[in-house]
Amino acid sequence: MKDYSPVLADDQMRHDLKQLVRLSIAEDLDRTIDWTTVCLIAPESTGGCQIVSRQSGVAAGMAVLPWVIEEFDADLRVETLVRDGQRIEPQTVLANLSGNVRDLLTSERVILNLLSRMCGIATLTAAYVSAITGTEARLYDTRKTTPGWRRLEKYAVRCGGGCNHRLGLFDGFLIKDNHLALGGDAAGPLSVAAAAERAIRWRGCQVENMTAPSIVEVEVDSLEQLEQVLPIAPDIILLDNFSLDVLVAAVELRNRYSSTVELEASGNVRLESIAAIAKTGVDRISCGALTHQATSLDLGLDWWDSFAS
């Protein structure tokens, strides 16, 4: 089985996070300061607080929390108490923060916004994964992510038990209907079989010192298109907006042609429908709702140490 690379809490994610934190600091402080905190809190005041969940859910973002503090250049110490992917209940303490009170107050909202968003995505993903437990289907995210947040949101999907689809346009061929329509000529649109053959020939090709990806995925919108492309044997065939009956027929057709080609169901996947989709026998289900419909988990800061001036 070929698959896209999972998103990790690595240097690339750290780079993306730093850009988001810098933008968040600019949104909150512009080119000035936190006037309320500077007005009311002595510069030498120290204290501590806990990041506490107000809801049940799944933790995500613990691995990146120290990077947020680092980008703020805050005089704070971080102690994470749960791991990414861990189920949490109301009043679970996720982390302790201690140090300069001015820094704590100034960074509070950015920290909570980031972690709440990531925990919300992980929590929703876990619900979808639970719905297909007992089937062979795997759950995948999509590129329907918040601009600038892609690595963080896809990492949160992994924390919830989901899998990562391609990160961007650079790490896989995914042929869609628009490619067929615009890649044709005066004689008509490009056929799905011809497009798949061309992409397969491009695997590993060098273009200006760049290497083409190895995974070829093709979208089809009918059983006729599926039958055309199955003999070409791309790695994955995406079944776009197929009904349940047609998904069953597609799996049977695939099994007759080539059991090595993975079938991916996509389009209008909802929590209440995903179990039935998984039971059709498809290998993969991709769902944009994991990121574009997730609600942030309710997290808060509870102070546990009195200020020392």
Summary of the structure (lengths in Angstrom):
residues: 309
radius of gyration: 23.3
end to end distance: 60.3
largest distance: 79.7
contacts: 998
relative contact order: 0.17
helix: 40%
strand: 21%
